[in-house]
Structure formats: structure tokens, C-alpha cells
């Protein structure tokens, strides 16, 4: 009765993100009731391994009492402190310092947001201010990568290059441009790493020339494209794109909202290629999803240009909850947990996850397995030679998610038949093995769908 009541209340009142409202009304909500470690429990008592860490964010895992205590202690002492009027709080100041100490290169300045979308949106505003401060207001054109995701704010969603975030919203804006993804499995130049890097460099060069080199403000990349299907670039791709931008005086923005905080192994994924961006955005793992928070990292030269350009005039960008003391207290405790063993465990668990998922390559439906650390994907096809996706009639986003759920596993099931994985870093060997085994069972069940069987070519 309790669960049924919640389902009806949800259906009547709660608007869910990135959902078909009519489909959601028809199917109803699945209510999550509790969680511990890498396991979530729904309102009926069913337990599942959360193979997606909420929404790529509960990196530390659920139920850490030290995080709860850090938040409660801060709420008792100082539940809110504005960062306006020159005010601040100890947790926010210390978190900014700790993050700057660990960030690549000269990313020494941190602006706190509520999450990833407004972190990206903040970079757009800062970048426009930067070019105005340099006396170059005409540099107002932005470039990102197809199948990339940079949030769903009004401006950021235009940098996002996924159709669902544009359709019906009048996006992208005419100052937002795209180049093709590096997507190795389906790249027109094939899967050779150097060929992909050269093709991407040529595409970026061509786009800059078409826009006008004197007009391009910034280029946005994810070290690994998350919501586009966990698309992993070849080694050297991020560095090559960064060097092109440096040579052409284009600001380089690394969007690490998904990849940051141990998701791919190190604290930040761009450090794997020794890349120092001009801006870096983070969120999700920053607080392990326990409370909302994001962060924009800004390089010294950008900060100095903005600060000098403004002089004694206030820079008119701010949020009520920027540098929230409770979120910052949580961030400090989460960082401590990461560095006291969770990062190390994530590296071992990630190697086991990738090995396990690679063992699924012999399945008739598996076309590609890719990933890095605790961020992975399995791409399903009905024809391995021609890389033919599952037919739309198979409803992969709905059916595969439902089957995995019934098998005790939460994964991301994309509409194109890609399965996404981002388990908590605390996963045990047994839990990683269960993720792989429950995936195999789910694939076997999908193989029996009549529409899949009809389309299948072994």
C-alpha cells in the first residue's frame, strides 16, 4: 500500500528528468528505499547491485557514516554561509585549497556550483568575460564534439550534441558548433588510433577555418564521452586536441563531470595524458552524489585576465548556493575516503570489470566492449560484421533495463543498444563478477526476443 501510494503521487506530481512523461505515467516509478555499499534496495525489498552508481556519481558507494556525520556536524555548526559580500566558510575554503593542490598544472582557482550543468554554464560566462577583458569580444563562437554531453542548462545543452537535448528546445544556438566524435567502433576512418587523431585534428582545423580563427572562443571535450555511449578516444587524442587549441589561442575546456574523482582510475582523467586545460568542470563524484555540488577549475592566466579586466568592478556571476558549507564538508570527507583506499580499490575493481566484460565478446549480440577503469560500455549489434544495431522495435532502453533490474542489476541502457557501466569504487570482486554474470543472463534473455532473433545474423 505504501509503495502504491507513492507511485500514484509520483505519477500525479513529480516531473522526472529526460523522460517521456506519457511513458512514465504508464509504467510508473520504481521507488528506491535504501542503499549500502554498492547495493540498492527498492520499496518492495528487492536488492540490486548498482552498476551505474546512481547517475555516474556515487563513486564512494552508499552508506558511509563518516560522510553523514560530516554533513550533520556542519549543519549543526553552520548550515549555510553565503560567498557573496566577501563572506565564506572554512569547509568551502579548505575544499577549494585541497582541490587546487591536486588539480593538473595551474588550475589554482575554483568556483563552486550546484552540479555539472551549471558548472558548464559558468564556463560559458567566464569565457565570454575573458575575451571581453582581452579586448576581443568578437571571439564568441564555441565548438564541442558530436555525441558529447555538457549538461542540460539553456546554454550548455547546445554544447551537448545529443538529439534529445535539442529537439523542441530551439538548440543549438548559432554560436555553437560541432565536429565529429572520435567514436572508434563506428569511425569512418576505421579504428586505427593515429588515423582517428588525424581525422579529428583535420575536422577541428576545418571548423575553425570555416568559422574564422579570430572568432573562436573555446573548445569543449570530455576525456571520455559518457552519455554519448562511453566513447573512449585513442591514447593521445585529448593531448593532440589540447595542443591544437593552444597553438590557435583557443581556450580548452575539459568536462570531467563524469570522469573525475577516480572514475577512470586517477583523480582526474585528463592527467592520464598530462593535459592541463584552461578550464575543468567537475561534479558527481566531488561529493559522491550525497549532496549537490559542482566545481569550475580555472587556470591562473584566465583568472588573472578576468580579475585585471574587472579591476574594482564586481564580476556579475554568482549562485546563492555556491560554496555551500555542508556540500563542502561532504566534499572534504569524500576526498579523504577516496585517498584512504577507495581509489586503489577502484583501480583493481576496474581492471576486473573490464576483464569480465571482455569475456562477453563471444556473445552473439556483443559488437564492442570499451572503457577505462570503472567506466565501461558494451555495444550490442545483430550483425557483427556490419555492426548493425539492435532494431528500434526491440526497445533496448526499456527492455534491457527492465531485464537487468529483474536480474538484480542497475545499468544504463541507451536507446541505441549500448549498455553503460559506472559502479561504485567500493565494489568487491564478488560484486564485479555478479555485474558481469547478470549482464550475460540479461543478454541471453534479449537474444530470445522475436524481433531480435529475426534481425540476428551470426
Buried (B, 14 or more C-beta within 10 A) or exposed (E): EEBEEBBEEBBEEEEEEEEEEEEBEEBBBBBBBEBEBBBBBBBEEEEBBBBBBBBBBBBBBBBBEEBEEBBEBBEEEBEEBBBEEEEBBBBBBBBBEBBBEBBBBBBBBBBBBBBBBBBBBBBBBBBBBBBBBBEBEEBBBBBBBBBBBBBBBEBBBBBBBBEEBBEEEEBBEEBBBBBBBBBBBBBEBEEEBEBBBEBBBEBBBEBBEEBEEEEBBBBBBBBBBBBBBBBBBBEEBBBBBBEBBEEEEBBBBBBBBBBBBBBBBBBBBBBBBEBBBBBBBBBBBBBBBBBBBBBBBBBEEBBEBBEEBBEEEEEEEEBEBBBBBBBBBBBBBBBBBBBEEBBEBBBEBBBBBBEBBBEBEEBBBBBBBBBBBBBBBBBBBBEBEEEBBBBEEBBBBBBBBBBBBBBBBBBBBBBBBBBBBBBBBBBEEEBBBBBBEBBBBBBEBBBEBEBBEEBBEE
